[in-house]
Amino acid sequence: MGDMRWFGGFSSAAKPPRTPVNSAEVWPTISGCWTVGRWDGNEVRATYSDHRMVAVIGPCAITRNSLARLGTHGVPDDVAWRWAGSYTTVEVTDSLTRIWTDLGGAWPIYTASLDGGVYWSSSSRALAALTGAGPDLDRLAMWLLAPSVPVLFAGRSAFKGVGLVPAGHRLTLIRSGAVRSERMWSPRPCVDSPGRRLRAELAAAVAVRAVNATALTADMSGGFDSTSLALLAHASSGTARPVTGVTVHPVGHATGGDVDYARLAARHSGIVHRLMPLGAEHAPYSALDVVPVTDEPAPSTIAHARFSGQLTWMRSTFGTDCHLTGDGGDSLLCSPPIILADLFAIGHSRRAVVETIRWARLRRLPVWPLLRSAHRVSRGRRAAALAALATELGGGSSRSTADGDIGWCGIEPLPSWATLQARERARAVAAAVAECADDPTPGSFATVMTGEGMAEVGRSARADIQLAEAAGVSLHNPFTDSRVVDAYLSLSLGDRPGPADYKPVLRAAMADLFPARLAERTTKGDFNPDHYQGMRTNLASLHALADGRLAALGLVEPGEFRQTLTMTAAGLPVPFATVEPALAAEVWLRALSDTSDVAWIPMNHGER
């Protein structure tokens, strides 16, 4: 089992009042910056000059000469997307510390004010242990009732009093105590073809991992995203270091659906392909009592038995030291329906109508309500949409579902098990966010929403990476890399596909590597039957979770939640979108209370 890895520092030029146990200084010549856990030499690279120290942390294609120039000339503000990879850049001078966060949120940076300065860290749980902070109940309420509205989580960690630096920003910590966070990134027009640029950036993102891996594995689910990464890794590594594509399937069902597409891609490319059968022990909702603690509820919590089982199997069978997944691909490459409002907002009414009709047909919805909704959103204000959401969260009137999901704030109907306290906390957060919300430029709605969604996906995926580290595997999600995100979000509105299109830019990017049948796919496999079966099998233990930490905190009514679980297991119309976040939060709270806090020690007379 691996230890949690994280890094951080303190804003003052003096020795920090406290440091983590078992930490190591990033730079021997300066105090106040450290790493915890095992880091390979290619993951933490540092340089320094007379008055400047610079560290690049995470997989990055930066060269030795380029790193040296950062030390002598300073760090440019486009550093987060200047090189391929997923990394954080830290600069320390005599007067300040500056930190550049990545665009995909894959290396979240948190802050906490204490001891006359500001501690910063890649782990919110580490800072919570330092400050004694418990879970942020307002954020928990939002997680339960509006998990699909990322703007409501902006600036918040899972712990009270521990802040989150936004993705694509520069954090400045001045020795006097001042703190500034400024946005550095915005979409950049590019003359290259969308497919060619995306292909180049994905290939570079894969290569920066492959070059340091001795046993590289990759998911091959049969979908576009994971298959693309597996084929690009195979193309870059060649026969010298073969890449193993891994497909999981239920025991006794090694053909059909996604498995057939994965086999087809493997035969077409010549990649080494291995199948892992999933037994009853891998079912969703199984063994939730052994999920390790993370910085926040992990996306793979419900499927942890399968997730950890696959990681353990790969590590013991192949010696996997680097595993690629396609997480983030859907959020990045599938246009949100609000793009229809974008088209109306900039006067592209003909295309707006055509794309709305196609979306209505795909979703089997009436066209006219969708057209009215898209047109209304094109002329409305985001702040008004958030204020309406606040009213809805507080138990006010709900919006008509006939309009589909075109808008800024799509949520499921409020679950019956949500307490008045949970609704009021969520309402207050949404109302506060509405008061300071900016209105995006017409034509940029989809870009803003996708950018916020990617930051949410990348940050939450860090919890899955922590689960993988506990299993001894280094997990990577190249679709959250800054240059990949930048390449796609810099597409003009005219080049952006409609919401009914299934990843045409990626299909074009991979035209020479995808077999024809795979390229013709327009859907992905459905895992809902597995989830229903897993819930029925584990219903007794799930009922036990209902009367737990969330209930004790006053956020969940346990009797109503048990009834909802029973109805869901029976296949009645209760969406997973409200049930799974609640279960994941309960599992996370229990793991948090059952695990020792991150240990810190006071500095003694300036010595470690």
Secondary structure as GFF3:
##gff-version 3
##sequence-region A 1 608
A	DSSP	beta_strand	6	10	.	.	.	ID=ss1
A	DSSP	beta_strand	18	20	.	.	.	ID=ss2
A	DSSP	beta_strand	23	25	.	.	.	ID=ss3
A	DSSP	beta_strand	33	36	.	.	.	ID=ss4
A	DSSP	beta_strand	44	48	.	.	.	ID=ss5
A	DSSP	beta_strand	52	57	.	.	.	ID=ss6
A	DSSP	alpha_helix	64	73	.	.	.	ID=ss7
A	DSSP	three_ten_helix	79	81	.	.	.	ID=ss8
A	DSSP	beta_strand	88	93	.	.	.	ID=ss9
A	DSSP	beta_strand	96	100	.	.	.	ID=ss10
A	DSSP	beta_strand	109	114	.	.	.	ID=ss11
A	DSSP	beta_strand	117	121	.	.	.	ID=ss12
A	DSSP	alpha_helix	124	131	.	.	.	ID=ss13
A	DSSP	alpha_helix	137	145	.	.	.	ID=ss14
A	DSSP	three_ten_helix	150	153	.	.	.	ID=ss15
A	DSSP	beta_strand	163	165	.	.	.	ID=ss16
A	DSSP	beta_strand	169	174	.	.	.	ID=ss17
A	DSSP	beta_strand	179	183	.	.	.	ID=ss18
A	DSSP	alpha_helix	194	210	.	.	.	ID=ss19
A	DSSP	beta_strand	216	219	.	.	.	ID=ss20
A	DSSP	alpha_helix	224	237	.	.	.	ID=ss21
A	DSSP	beta_strand	244	250	.	.	.	ID=ss22
A	DSSP	alpha_helix	258	269	.	.	.	ID=ss23
A	DSSP	beta_strand	272	278	.	.	.	ID=ss24
A	DSSP	three_ten_helix	280	282	.	.	.	ID=ss25
A	DSSP	three_ten_helix	288	290	.	.	.	ID=ss26
A	DSSP	alpha_helix	304	318	.	.	.	ID=ss27
A	DSSP	beta_strand	322	324	.	.	.	ID=ss28
A	DSSP	alpha_helix	329	333	.	.	.	ID=ss29
A	DSSP	alpha_helix	339	345	.	.	.	ID=ss30
A	DSSP	alpha_helix	349	363	.	.	.	ID=ss31
A	DSSP	alpha_helix	367	379	.	.	.	ID=ss32
A	DSSP	alpha_helix	382	393	.	.	.	ID=ss33
A	DSSP	three_ten_helix	401	403	.	.	.	ID=ss34
A	DSSP	alpha_helix	420	435	.	.	.	ID=ss35
A	DSSP	alpha_helix	445	470	.	.	.	ID=ss36
A	DSSP	beta_strand	475	476	.	.	.	ID=ss37
A	DSSP	three_ten_helix	478	480	.	.	.	ID=ss38
A	DSSP	alpha_helix	482	489	.	.	.	ID=ss39
A	DSSP	alpha_helix	504	509	.	.	.	ID=ss40
A	DSSP	alpha_helix	516	519	.	.	.	ID=ss41
A	DSSP	alpha_helix	528	537	.	.	.	ID=ss42
A	DSSP	alpha_helix	539	546	.	.	.	ID=ss43
A	DSSP	alpha_helix	549	552	.	.	.	ID=ss44
A	DSSP	alpha_helix	558	569	.	.	.	ID=ss45
A	DSSP	alpha_helix	576	594	.	.	.	ID=ss46
A	DSSP	beta_strand	600	602	.	.	.	ID=ss47
###
